[in-house]
Structure formats: structure tokens, C-alpha cells
Amino acid sequence: MTTPFRLWAGNVHGCERGPAGHIDQSSEEANTAVVPQESDEHATGVMLSDILEDLGVDNGRLLVAPEAENGKVRGTVIVDAEDDAAVQHSSLVLLIGARGRAALPTVRRLIPHSPSAIAVKGTEDELEAVRELLIPAGIGLIAVSPSLRWDRFERIAKDRIQEPAVNTGATTIIHRDLFAIAQTTATLTKGHVVIEDPANRVLAYSPASNDVDELRRLSILARRGPERYQKLLKESGIYKHLQAVEAPIHMEANPAEGLRERVAIGIHAGRRVLGYIWLQEGLEPLASNTDKIMVGAARHAAIELVRHRNEQSQALRRDRISSLLSGTAQIHSQAQSAGIDPSKPAALVLISAKGDDETAAGLQLRRGELANVASIHAAAYRPGAVVGAIGLEIAMILPDLDPVKSPPAINRLINVIVRDARIHLHCQVQAAVGPVVERLDALHGTLEHVRNVLAVLAETPSINVASYSDVETTVLTRELLELLGSRPGLRHEGITLLCNRYPEFATTLLTYLEFFGDVNRCAEELAIHRNTVHYRLRRACEVAGIDLHAADQRLLAHLQIRLWAHS
């Protein structure tokens, strides 16, 4: 345990002390003033595309987009195909008890109620008749995977519709989950918790009770610690310690000042400090595992703060990357909402950033900052450019391109983004540039190719930016090896035996084939005598049962041993 600091000298409150143990009405008002309230956006509904993003492409596909004036969902309702139930306007209907074409009678009954969309289980072919029925009605249609439980679908939709908004005032940007972290930490440690931002403004706290000391009461009422106390902390070096390491600091109680024991810890995300957690002892002594709990609380708070920061980023909030790359009808509605013409050429770029900090908070923070850098440059190049996270990478969709003139300009743009991101983030940044496709809705077909370009770059740190054409051969070879790896029936049993039982022979054969049958270069590469190379090659052919003079056998051996060596 860290040696306790002795700080409690003099009056650090900066004001007269109130009646001991009393919390006045202003404190209660403070408790409610910063709790996030629901926004107008959620009171009037959310976009259907937002629900589909949370649902995932594998669980639900938008076959028909609702009309613009009917695009917001204000509630969900489960309707049994056997019931003649009425539904509210702009609701999302989950139709159970009928699949595919069998849902037609119920859908006809629902159309006059003008729901925003109807979700039915089935494939696109099974729902073709339902699709034709809903297109003129301006009602959306979602094809739901048979494996998805309706209760899970409903829960995902309700969570998005009822999701509380956040208070985005100039002094406080806080998510409701921080209050839950404060309360849970207080319960586990048997104390009272305040979470602050780097400027010492109160973000969240555990519910106050009669055993809090006046310093904590004043901090909550003023939304920050008293200035004299903050100055004392800075002069003592506590903040330097909190900013330097992820370890709690203990401060002894000062009964003369009415101050109880305190524990503090910094909230870290990579090199950045996002805030602090302060724990005050209550009527009972702090729990024996308080230090461990404080470390866990700080890490959890870091993830929430970074996630909230990323969600508040205007660039990430408007991103619809998953929808635009889904290959479904969602592309057109999302493109239109973003002011993009889906019939014009477009290109996909994937950018990755790898640094020393691989913690959850560090990764999220780096991804959010990378998206901000990319968004600024992309917006300057194309106002309709869309930037957002997809997996661990940042995806950039560049619309309205010229197939001939745009590729050189895109390469210049991406090189600038990578350069600035490397300087700003102090880490390795690489980007894979996809080909320009004729239409936006064909872009999803390039996703795997661009991902493979990025995978090739990951193995070549010296290259920062590459297009598909730059590494096409390597990408196709990787895809061919992946196919061979996923299809055991395509592998030669003798070659498999060679790799498993005689790895030295297999390695020698691979090196020999890589050097076009040059025995001398093979021997030099493996640091063995050329006679040893001849011996190993002969034994390799005997074990595998192959003839190197046969082109087909030579090709298969080369591919299969490369797969073995790679894996």
C-alpha cells in the first residue's frame, strides 16, 4: 500500500462549516441537476437504421426502406399473426407466428396503421411478395434471421429507442453509467465516491448520506473541489503521482478538520489522464481490498469516458459504415441521408493504428482520435465522405469519384492522413486503399480485399500506404492459402505427412522451390552443405510420394508447404 499523504493542514474548505452531518436541500438538488435527461431526439423516436446497426447485418437485413417521413421508430410491438391487433403509427412491428409468404395476410391488415417497419423471419426470396406489397405503402421491411430470438430483437430495439441522452453542457459531459460506477465502487469499498474530470469538475458521485465530511459535500455542491484544497493537492505532488501511475494514493484522516481518510486514483487511457476517482471513508473502515477495487473502477471508468467521447464525436455519430458496406437496401437510405449519390463511383479505405498501449481504454481512445484526424482530411477532400469504426480499424468511404483522375488524389490524401496521424498519435499508422468501384452499392464487395491489403501491410511495417493493385499478387496468394487451409480435402496426404513428421525436409523443399530449384542458394539460405540439400530433397520426395519433375505436384507441394509454414 502506498504511504499515506499528510495534507490536512489549515482550513482547506474556504468557507464556514455547516451543521455536522446535515445535508440541505441544495445538496439534493445537486444530486438531480447533473443526472442526464432524455433528449428530444429519443422522445420523438430514433432512425430505423440506428436499430439495424445495433442488430447487426447477420441478424436483420433491410429489404425495403421506409419513406423519409416514416423513417423514425417511436416504439416496438410484437404482433402474433393469428391476432387482429392494432398498432400505433411509426412503430416497429415484430411479426411472429408466420414466416415468409405466410405473413402476407397479417401484413395487409397492418398497412392501414402505417407502422414504420415490419420485421418478418425469412430470406429475401421468401419475402419477395411481402416486399412488393410494402414498397408502395412506404413501410419498411426487415428480413430477420431464423436463429434470432424475438425477445432479443425487441430488447435491442427498445434499448436504442429508450437510450438516455447525455447532458452536453460546457462544464459537464457525462454518461449515466459513471454514476453506476461511483455507486458500485462506494458499495464495495464501504465509502463515498466522487469521479472528476482532469479539470477537477465533478462528473459523478455516489448518493450522499449523513456520514460524508464537509469537503465532499462542498465538492458536490460546487461541482468541484474547493480551490484552496486543490492548490494544496497540487503543491503536495499528489496529482503528479496520480498522472504518472495507475495506482491508488492514501491520505490520512484529519479529525481536527473533520476530514476522513481518502483514497484517490487517476483514470488513464494510454498517455492521457481522463480524470480522477476520490474515495472518502464512511462510518465503517474501508474494505481491505479497496486498492484493487479502485484500480478496477478506474479502468472501467476509462472505458466509459472514452466510449462516451467517441460517441459524442460528430464524425462517429453520423457514421453509417456498417450499413453502407452491408450490400443491402440499407445502403440507399443511408446514402441519401448522408447526401451521397449511391449510383456514382466510390472507394473504400481502411486505416489502422498500433501503439504501445493495448488496453481497452487505450485502443478506444486511439481509434477515436484516428477517426477525428481522418474525418477532417476526408471532409476537406469530399464533403460527403463518411468515416467511422469497423472492427479495430477506421473505415473511410469516399463517394462521387472519377475512376481515372481520383486514384492519384486519393493516394495523396491518405498519405497526408497517415503522416498527420503518426505525428498526432505517436504510433504506427497504416492504410489500405481499395479500388474505385462503379457504384456505392458495389463497395461491399471490396471490403475483404482491402482488409487483406491491410493484413499484408501489418507484416511490412516499412510500408505506410498501399493500394490493392500494389499488393494484388500477395493478397490473392493469401486468399488462396486461406481457401486451401479451410478445405482439408484439397490437401495431399503425403505432403501433410512430410510437414508433420519431417519438418526439416519440408522446410528444405520449400526453400528449394522458393529459389526456383537453385541448390546453391538453398544451401546458403539454410546454412547447410549442398549435398545435405540433395539428401533432404530426395527423402522429402520419398516420404511425400511426389515427383518434382511433375509441374502439378511441384505446384501443390509449394502451396501446401507454404500454408504449413505460414500457420
C-alpha positions in Angstrom: 0.0 0.0 0.0 1.3 3.5 -0.8 2.5 5.5 2.1 -0.4 7.8 3.3 0.0 11.5 2.5 -0.5 14.0 5.3 -2.3 17.0 3.7 -4.8 18.2 6.2 -3.3 21.4 7.5 -5.3 24.5 8.0 -8.7 25.3 6.7 -8.9 23.8 3.2 -12.6 24.4 2.8 -12.5 28.1 2.1 -15.8 28.7 3.9 -17.5 28.2 7.2 -18.5 24.7 8.2 -22.2 23.9 8.4 -24.0 21.7 11.0 -22.3 18.4 11.3 -24.0 15.5 9.4 -26.5 17.8 7.8 -27.3 17.7 4.0 -29.5 20.6 3.0 -32.0 20.8 0.1 -29.3 22.3 -2.2 -27.4 19.0 -1.9 -30.4 17.1 -3.0 -30.9 19.5 -6.0 -27.2 18.9 -6.8 -27.9 15.1 -7.0 -30.6 15.6 -9.6 -29.1 18.5 -11.5 -26.4 16.6 -13.3 -28.3 13.3 -13.9 -28.8 13.0 -17.7 -32.3 13.6 -19.0 -33.8 12.1 -22.1 -33.4 14.2 -25.2 -36.0 15.4 -27.7 -34.5 13.0 -30.3 -35.5 10.0 -28.3 -38.8 11.5 -27.3 -39.7 11.7 -31.0 -38.1 8.4 -32.0 -34.9 7.0 -33.5 -33.9 6.2 -37.0 -34.7 2.6 -38.1 -31.1 2.5 -39.4 -29.8 3.0 -35.8 -31.7 -0.1 -34.6 -30.4 -2.1 -37.6 -26.8 -1.1 -36.8 -27.2 -2.4 -33.2 -28.9 -5.6 -34.5 -26.2 -6.4 -37.0 -26.3 -7.4 -40.6 -26.3 -11.1 -39.8 -29.4 -10.8 -37.7 -31.5 -8.5 -39.8 -31.4 -7.1 -43.4 -33.5 -4.1 -44.6 -35.3 -5.2 -47.7 -37.5 -2.1 -48.0 -36.6 1.3 -46.6 -39.5 3.3 -45.1 -40.4 6.6 -46.6 -38.5 9.6 -45.2 -41.4 10.9 -43.2 -41.9 7.4 -41.7 -38.3 6.6 -41.0 -38.3 7.2 -37.2 -39.4 4.5 -34.8 -41.2 5.6 -31.7 -41.9 2.2 -30.2 -41.9 -1.6 -30.7 -44.8 -4.0 -30.7 -44.9 -7.8 -31.0 -47.8 -8.9 -33.2 -48.9 -12.5 -33.5 -50.1 -13.5 -37.0 -53.2 -15.0 -35.5 -54.3 -11.8 -33.7 -56.1 -8.9 -35.3 -54.1 -6.4 -33.2 -53.9 -2.6 -34.0 -50.6 -0.9 -33.9 -49.5 2.6 -33.5 -48.2 4.8 -36.3 -44.4 4.8 -36.6 -44.0 1.7 -34.5 -41.6 -1.2 -35.3 -43.7 -4.4 -35.7 -42.2 -7.7 -34.8 -44.4 -10.2 -36.6 -44.3 -13.7 -35.0 -46.1 -16.9 -35.9 -45.7 -16.5 -39.7 -42.6 -16.8 -41.9 -42.0 -15.6 -45.4 -45.0 -15.5 -47.7 -47.3 -16.8 -45.0 -47.1 -13.3 -43.4 -48.9 -11.7 -46.3 -52.5 -11.7 -44.7 -51.2 -10.1 -41.5 -49.1 -7.6 -43.3 -52.2 -6.5 -45.3 -54.0 -5.9 -42.1 -51.1 -3.8 -40.7 -50.6 -1.5 -43.7 -53.5 0.9 -42.8 -51.9 1.6 -39.4 -48.7 2.9 -41.1 -46.1 1.3 -38.9 -42.5 2.5 -39.6 -41.4 -1.1 -40.5 -42.4 -4.7 -40.1 -39.9 -7.4 -39.2 -40.5 -10.9 -40.5 -38.4 -14.0 -40.4 -37.3 -15.4 -43.8 -34.9 -15.0 -46.7 -35.1 -12.4 -49.4 -36.7 -14.9 -51.8 -39.3 -16.0 -49.2 -40.2 -12.3 -48.5 -40.3 -11.1 -52.1 -44.2 -11.0 -52.2 -44.2 -9.1 -48.8 -41.6 -6.7 -50.2 -43.7 -5.9 -53.3 -46.7 -5.2 -51.0 -44.9 -2.8 -48.7 -42.9 -0.7 -51.3 -45.9 1.4 -52.4 -47.1 1.7 -48.8 -43.9 3.4 -47.8 -43.4 0.9 -44.9 -40.0 -0.7 -44.2 -39.4 -4.5 -44.3 -36.7 -6.2 -42.3 -35.8 -9.8 -43.1 -34.9 -11.4 -39.7 -32.6 -14.4 -39.3 -34.4 -17.5 -38.2 -31.8 -18.0 -35.5 -32.5 -14.6 -33.8 -34.9 -14.8 -30.8 -37.7 -12.2 -30.9 -37.1 -11.2 -27.3 -33.5 -10.3 -28.1 -34.6 -8.3 -31.2 -37.2 -6.4 -29.0 -34.6 -5.8 -26.3 -32.1 -4.4 -28.8 -34.7 -2.1 -30.4 -36.1 -0.9 -27.0 -32.6 -0.2 -25.7 -31.9 2.0 -28.7 -35.3 3.8 -28.5 -35.1 4.4 -24.8 -31.4 5.1 -24.7 -30.9 8.2 -22.4 -29.3 11.2 -24.0 -26.4 12.9 -22.3 -26.0 16.3 -20.8 -23.5 18.1 -23.1 -23.2 21.3 -21.2 -19.9 23.3 -21.4 -18.8 22.2 -17.9 -20.0 18.6 -17.8 -20.2 15.8 -20.4 -21.1 12.7 -18.5 -22.8 9.4 -19.2 -25.3 7.9 -16.7 -23.1 4.8 -16.4 -20.5 6.8 -14.5 -23.0 7.2 -11.6 -23.4 3.5 -11.6 -19.6 3.0 -11.4 -19.5 5.5 -8.5 -22.3 3.8 -6.6 -20.8 0.3 -7.2 -17.4 1.4 -6.0 -18.8 3.0 -2.9 -20.8 -0.1 -2.1 -17.7 -2.4 -2.5 -15.3 -0.2 -0.6 -17.9 0.9 2.1 -17.1 4.6 1.4 -18.3 7.5 -0.7 -17.1 8.2 -4.3 -16.6 11.2 -6.5 -15.4 11.0 -10.1 -13.8 14.1 -11.5 -12.6 15.2 -14.9 -8.9 16.4 -15.4 -10.1 20.0 -14.5 -11.4 18.6 -11.2 -15.1 19.2 -12.2 -17.4 16.6 -10.7 -18.7 14.1 -13.3 -20.5 11.6 -11.0 -20.7 10.6 -7.4 -22.3 8.0 -5.1 -25.5 9.0 -3.3 -24.7 11.3 -0.4 -25.5 10.3 3.2 -25.1 11.8 6.7 -21.6 10.4 7.2 -19.9 12.4 4.4 -17.5 15.1 5.5 -17.8 18.7 4.5 -15.1 18.6 1.9 -17.1 16.1 -0.1 -20.3 18.0 0.5 -18.8 21.2 -0.8 -17.3 19.4 -3.8 -20.7 18.1 -4.9 -22.5 21.4 -4.3 -19.9 23.4 -6.2 -19.3 20.7 -8.8 -15.6 20.8 -8.0 -13.3 20.7 -5.0 -12.6 24.0 -3.1 -9.8 25.9 -4.7 -7.6 26.0 -1.5 -7.8 22.3 -1.3 -7.0 21.8 -5.0 -4.0 24.1 -4.6 -2.8 22.1 -1.6 -3.1 18.8 -3.5 -1.1 20.2 -6.4 1.7 21.5 -4.2 1.9 18.2 -2.4 2.6 16.3 -5.6 -0.4 14.0 -5.4 -1.6 14.9 -8.9 1.8 14.3 -10.4 1.7 10.8 -8.8 -1.9 10.2 -10.0 -1.0 11.2 -13.5 2.2 9.1 -13.6 1.0 5.7 -12.4 -2.2 3.7 -12.2 -2.0 3.1 -8.5 -4.1 4.5 -5.6 -2.8 7.0 -3.1 -4.0 7.1 0.5 -4.4 10.3 2.5 -4.7 10.1 6.3 -7.7 11.4 8.2 -7.6 14.7 10.0 -10.1 14.6 12.8 -9.3 18.2 13.8 -10.6 19.4 10.5 -13.4 16.9 10.4 -11.8 15.1 7.4 -11.9 11.4 7.0 -9.4 9.1 5.3 -9.3 9.4 1.5 -8.0 7.2 -1.4 -7.5 8.6 -4.9 -6.6 7.1 -8.3 -6.1 8.5 -11.8 -8.3 7.4 -14.7 -5.8 6.6 -17.5 -6.2 5.9 -21.3 -2.8 5.4 -22.8 -0.7 8.5 -22.1 -3.7 10.6 -21.3 -5.4 11.1 -17.9 -9.1 11.4 -18.3 -9.9 12.2 -14.6 -9.7 11.0 -11.0 -11.7 8.9 -8.6 -11.8 10.0 -5.0 -13.0 7.7 -2.2 -13.9 9.0 1.3 -14.1 6.7 4.3 -17.6 6.4 5.7 -18.8 5.3 9.2 -17.1 1.9 8.6 -13.4 1.4 7.8 -12.7 1.0 4.1 -12.7 -2.6 2.8 -9.4 -4.5 2.9 -9.4 -4.8 -0.9 -10.0 -1.1 -1.6 -6.9 -0.6 -3.7 -7.8 -3.5 -6.0 -11.4 -2.1 -6.3 -10.1 1.4 -7.1 -7.9 0.1 -9.9 -10.8 -1.8 -11.4 -13.1 1.2 -11.0 -10.6 3.5 -12.8 -10.2 1.1 -15.7 -13.9 0.7 -16.0 -14.4 4.5 -15.9 -11.7 5.0 -18.5 -13.6 2.7 -21.0 -16.9 4.6 -20.3 -15.3 8.0 -20.7 -13.5 7.1 -23.9 -16.7 5.4 -25.3 -18.7 8.5 -24.4 -16.1 10.7 -26.0 -16.2 8.7 -29.2 -20.0 8.7 -29.3 -20.1 12.4 -28.8 -17.7 12.9 -31.7 -19.7 14.3 -34.5 -17.8 12.3 -37.0 -18.5 8.9 -35.3 -22.1 9.8 -34.5 -23.0 10.3 -38.2 -21.1 7.3 -39.4 -23.1 4.6 -41.1 -20.2 2.5 -42.2 -21.7 -0.9 -41.5 -24.9 0.0 -43.4 -23.0 1.4 -46.4 -20.9 -1.8 -46.6 -23.7 -4.2 -45.9 -24.7 -4.9 -49.6 -28.4 -4.5 -48.7 -31.2 -2.0 -49.3 -29.9 -0.1 -46.2 -27.2 1.4 -48.5 -29.6 3.6 -50.4 -31.4 5.0 -47.4 -28.1 5.7 -45.6 -26.5 7.2 -48.6 -29.5 9.5 -49.2 -29.5 10.6 -45.5 -25.7 11.4 -45.9 -26.3 13.3 -49.1 -24.4 10.7 -51.2 -25.5 9.6 -54.7 -25.3 5.7 -54.5 -25.1 5.4 -58.3 -21.8 7.2 -58.6 -18.3 5.6 -58.2 -16.8 5.3 -54.7 -13.8 3.8 -52.9 -13.1 2.3 -49.5 -10.0 3.0 -47.4 -9.1 1.1 -44.1 -6.7 2.7 -41.6 -5.1 1.0 -38.6 -3.1 2.4 -35.7 -0.9 0.3 -33.4 0.7 1.6 -30.3 2.3 0.6 -27.0 -0.9 0.8 -25.1 -3.2 -2.1 -26.0 -5.6 -1.8 -23.1 -9.3 -1.4 -23.9 -9.4 2.2 -23.0 -6.2 2.9 -24.9 -7.4 1.2 -28.0 -10.8 3.0 -28.0 -9.1 6.4 -27.4 -6.6 5.9 -30.2 -9.4 4.7 -32.6 -11.5 7.8 -31.8 -8.6 10.2 -32.3 -7.6 8.5 -35.5 -11.2 8.8 -36.8 -11.1 12.6 -36.0 -7.9 13.1 -37.9 -9.3 11.1 -40.9 -12.6 12.9 -40.8 -11.1 16.3 -41.0 -9.0 15.5 -44.1 -11.7 13.4 -45.7 -14.3 16.2 -45.3 -11.9 18.6 -47.0 -11.4 16.3 -49.9 -15.1 15.2 -50.3 -17.9 16.8 -48.2 -19.9 13.6 -48.5 -17.0 11.4 -47.2 -18.1 9.0 -44.4 -15.6 8.0 -41.7 -16.2 5.5 -38.9 -15.0 2.5 -37.0 -15.3 -1.0 -38.4 -13.8 -3.6 -36.1 -10.4 -2.3 -34.8 -9.9 -0.2 -37.9 -11.2 3.1 -39.2 -13.0 2.9 -42.5 -13.4 5.8 -44.9 -15.8 5.8 -47.8 -15.0 8.3 -50.5 -18.0 9.0 -52.8 -18.6 10.7 -56.1 -15.2 9.8 -57.7 -13.7 9.9 -61.1 -12.4 6.4 -61.9 -9.4 7.9 -63.8 -8.5 11.1 -62.0 -9.4 10.2 -58.4 -6.9 7.3 -57.6 -3.8 9.5 -57.5 -5.6 12.2 -55.5 -6.8 9.6 -53.0 -3.3 8.2 -52.5 -2.0 11.8 -51.8 -4.9 12.3 -49.3 -4.3 9.0 -47.5 -0.5 9.7 -47.2 -1.3 13.0 -45.6 -3.7 11.4 -43.2 -1.2 8.7 -42.2 1.6 11.3 -41.8 -0.6 13.5 -39.5 -2.0 10.6 -37.6 1.5 9.2 -36.8 2.6 12.6 -35.5 -0.6 13.2 -33.5 -0.9 9.7 -32.1 2.8 8.8 -31.8 2.2 5.3 -33.1 2.4 3.1 -36.2 -0.4 4.1 -38.7 -1.0 2.2 -42.0 -3.7 2.5 -44.6 -5.1 0.2 -47.4 -6.7 1.9 -50.4 -9.3 0.0 -52.2 -10.2 0.2 -55.9 -12.7 2.7 -57.3 -15.9 0.8 -58.0 -18.7 1.9 -60.4 -21.4 2.3 -57.8 -21.6 2.8 -54.0 -23.7 -0.4 -53.6 -20.8 -2.4 -55.1 -18.4 -1.2 -52.4 -19.1 -4.0 -50.0 -17.5 -6.5 -52.5 -14.1 -4.8 -52.0 -14.1 -5.0 -48.1 -12.4 -8.3 -47.8 -9.8 -7.4 -50.4 -9.0 -4.1 -48.6 -8.8 -6.0 -45.3 -6.3 -8.4 -46.8 -4.2 -5.4 -48.1 -4.1 -4.1 -44.5 -3.1 -7.6 -43.3 -0.2 -7.6 -45.8 0.9 -4.1 -44.6 0.8 -5.3 -41.0 3.6 -7.8 -41.9 5.5 -5.0 -43.7 5.9 -2.1 -41.2 8.1 -0.2 -43.5 5.1 0.5 -45.9 2.6 3.0 -44.7 0.1 3.1 -47.6 -0.7 0.6 -50.3 -3.5 0.2 -52.8 -4.9 -3.1 -53.8 -3.0 -3.0 -57.1 0.3 -2.5 -55.3 0.0 -5.9 -53.4 -2.6 -7.7 -55.5 -0.5 -10.8 -56.0 0.3 -11.1 -52.3 -3.3 -10.6 -51.4 -4.6 -13.2 -53.9 -1.9 -15.7 -52.7 -3.0 -15.2 -49.1 -6.7 -15.7 -50.1 -5.7 -18.9 -52.0 -3.8 -20.2 -48.9 -6.8 -19.4 -46.7 -9.0 -21.3 -49.1 -6.6 -24.3 -49.0 -6.5 -24.1 -45.2 -10.3 -24.2 -44.9 -10.6 -27.2 -47.3 -8.8 -30.3 -45.9 -9.9 -32.3 -48.9 -7.7 -30.2 -51.2 -4.5 -31.2 -49.4 -2.2 -34.0 -50.4 -1.9 -36.7 -47.7 1.8 -37.4 -48.4 2.7 -33.7 -48.2 0.8 -33.4 -45.0 2.8 -36.4 -43.6 6.0 -34.8 -44.7 5.2 -31.5 -42.9 4.1 -33.1 -39.7 6.8 -35.8 -39.3 9.8 -34.3 -41.1 9.7 -30.5 -40.8 13.4 -30.1 -41.8 12.8 -31.9 -45.1 9.6 -29.8 -45.7 11.5 -26.6 -44.9 14.3 -27.6 -47.3 11.9 -28.4 -50.1 10.0 -25.1 -49.6 13.3 -23.1 -49.7 14.4 -25.0 -52.8 11.1 -24.2 -54.6 11.2 -20.6 -53.4 14.7 -20.2 -55.1 13.5 -21.8 -58.4 15.4 -25.0 -57.8 18.8 -23.3 -57.2 20.6 -25.8 -54.8 23.4 -23.5 -54.1 21.2 -20.6 -53.0 19.0 -23.0 -51.0 22.1 -24.4 -49.2 23.3 -20.8 -48.5 19.9 -19.8 -47.1 19.7 -22.8 -44.8 23.4 -22.7 -43.9 23.9 -26.3 -44.8 26.1 -28.2 -47.4 24.6 -28.6 -50.9 24.9 -32.4 -50.5 22.7 -32.1 -47.5 20.2 -30.3 -49.7 20.2 -33.1 -52.2 19.7 -35.7 -49.5 16.8 -33.9 -47.9 15.1 -33.3 -51.2 15.3 -37.0 -52.1 14.0 -38.0 -48.7 11.2 -35.4 -48.9 10.0 -36.8 -52.2 10.1 -40.3 -50.9 8.1 -39.5 -47.8 5.5 -37.4 -49.6 5.4 -39.7 -52.7 5.8 -36.8 -55.2 7.9 -36.2 -58.3 9.4 -32.7 -58.6 9.7 -33.1 -62.3 5.8 -33.1 -62.5 4.6 -29.4 -62.6 1.3 -30.2 -60.9 2.9 -32.0 -58.0 5.5 -29.3 -57.7 2.9 -26.6 -57.6 0.8 -28.4 -55.0 3.8 -29.1 -52.8 4.8 -25.4 -52.9 1.3 -24.2 -51.9 0.7 -26.8 -49.2 4.1 -26.4 -47.6 3.7 -22.6 -47.7 0.4 -23.0 -45.9 2.1 -25.2 -43.3 5.0 -22.7 -42.8 2.6 -19.8 -42.5 0.4 -21.4 -39.9 
